[in-house]
Amino acid sequence: MLTGTQLAAADGDDTAATGDALRKAETRGLRGVSQARLEGLLSEPNLATDVSFSRSWVDAQPKAKGGAHWKCLSEALYFEARGETVKGQFAVAEVIMNRVRSARFPDNVCGVINQGTGKRYQCQFTYTCDGNPETIHEPRAFERVSKVARAVLDGRAPDLTKGATHYHTTAVRPQWARVYTKTAAIGVHVFYRHTFRTASN
């Protein structure tokens, strides 16, 4: 998991950490690898967490703010998981971050969320390509998920999905679920990773 400083850099809040990652990469011969992926490769696990998966914990957090990637992640959680438990929301956010770290997906949060939005219903997250306006009708719910997004970007949450890069609701059974490795079931979502062991594959 990226450290809080490194995730803040990916969110556009700390360019110093990105520069450090690039310098380390150059000494290890990793030129040509994207910044976000370098940070994932070079970081050490952040074992400290102060997250409690409860609505009272979320409500007690300061109002969240951030850059474009925070906004993208907040909107994804709102449209994909606002009706989920707090733990379920953290798990969905984790999948998005696992994709950012994976060579199989774009190397930034907004890129992952908006991947494949050129044609209707041919995208990674349906709300981005269903033709409906992305309007926030429940501001209180958005405020809560935005705090979850901030905590995840800051590296405060523990690993919940064991490297999952995919999920679906329990109401469906997509074809890809037959060949991917199931890693967790949280709330109304079931989580999977590629048959490869880590999200970095």
N, C-alpha and C positions, 0 to 999 in steps of 0.2 A: 504494500500500500504506500502511495506517495506520502511524504511528510506534509504537514500543514504548510510549510514555507514553499515547498515545491508546487503544491496545488494552487496556492495563491499566485505563484508565478504563471501557471497555466491559465489562471483567471484574469491575468493582466494586472495584478496588484504588486508584483515584486520581480523586477527584471534582473536583480542581482543574483537570485537563485538560479535563473536560467543561464546567466553567464557562467556561473560556477559549474553547472552541469555540462555546458559545452566545453569548457576548459578541461574538465575531467575526461570527457569523451575524446578529445583530441589526444590526450596522453595515452589513451587506450586504443587508439586507432579506429574510432567509431565515426569518423567524418561522414557526412551524407545522411545520417540518421536524424529524423525530425526532433525538434526540441522536446515536445511532449513525451515522445517515446524514450528519448534519452533520460529524461527525468525518472521515468518508470524503471528503466534498466539500472540506473545508478543509485536509486534510493534504497534506504534500509527500511524495514517494516517499522511503522509507528505503533508501538504496543500500548501506548497510553491512550485511554479514552475516558471521557466523562459523560458519555451519552446514556440516557435512560430512555427506553422506548415507551414513553408514555406521553399523553397529550399535555399533562401538567408540566413535564420537563420542557416540551416544545414551547408552551405558552410563557414559561419563565425566561426563555432566551431573549436577548435584545433583538430589536427589529433588524432584519437581515438586509444587506445591501451588497452590491458587487457589480462586476462588469458584465459583458455580453454572455460569457459562459455560465455565470450564475443565473442570469435571466433565462437562458435556454433550458438549464436544468430545472429551474423552478417551474417553468411552463410545462415541461415534460412530466414532472411529478404531479402537477395540477390536473392535466388532461389524462394521464395514464393511471394515477394512483391516489387521487385525493380522497376516495372512499375507502382506501385501505387503512389498516392499522399503521401506527407510526413505524413499527418495525418493518412492515411491508413497504412503506415508502422509502425507508433507508435501503432496503434490498433492491428495489427498482433503480434507485440512484446508483447503487453499487454496480449493477449490470452496465449502466451507461459508462461509468468510469473504467470498468474492466474492458469495455470496447475501445475506449480512448487508448488504453495501454496495449491493445492487441494490434498486430500488424495487419489483421484482416479488415480493419475498419479505419475511418478517418482518425487523425491524431489529435482532435480537439472536441470539446463537448458539443458545440453547436454543429460541427460537421457530422458527428455521430447521429445526433437527433434528427437532422434534416437530410440524412442520406437517402437518396432515391425518391425525392419528392417531385420529380418531373412529370409523372403520370399518376392519375387518380388510383388510389389503393395499391400502388406499387412503391411502397416506402417501408422503412423500418418501423416507424411509429405512426399508426393510422391517422391520428389526429392531424398530422402535418400534411396529409394529401387526400383528405376525405371531401374536400371542396367546401367545408363549413368554415366560417370565420372563427379564429381562435380568440374568443371573447371570454374574459374572466367574469363570470356571473356570481361567483362566491368569493368575495374579497377576503373573508376571514379564513377560508380554506387555503387561498393562495398565500396569505401571510404565513400560515403554518408550514406549508410545503417549502416556502422560500427559506425558512429557517433550517429545515432538513437539508436543503440544497447547500446552504452555507456551511453547515457542519460537515457534510461529506467533502466539499471542496477544501475545507480546512484540515482534512485528515483526522477528524475526531471520532469517527465511527469504527467499530470493529468489523472484521470480516464476517459476513452473514451467509454468503452464497458459494463460497469455495471456488471462486474464479468464474462464476457464471457469466456468460455473454448473451444468453437468451432467456426468455420467460414467456409463459402464456397463462391465461386464466384457467381455472379449473373447469370452465364451461366449454372449452374447446380442446381438441387433441390434434395439433398440426402434424403434418407428415414428418417434418424434421425432428420431432420429439422422439421418433422411433430409433434414430441413429445417434442422437446426442446423449451425453451422460447427465443423468439427473443428479443435481447437487443439493437441492433444498426445496421445501414446500413451506411457504410463509403466507398466511392469510389466504387470499383467493388466487395466488400466483404459484406456479411451479417453475423452478429455475434449472437451467442446464448450461453446460459448457460443451464446446466441441469435444469430440472423442480424444483430442489431444489433451494433455494434462493441464497446461497453464493457459491463461488468457493472453500471454505474450506470443503464442503461436499463431 
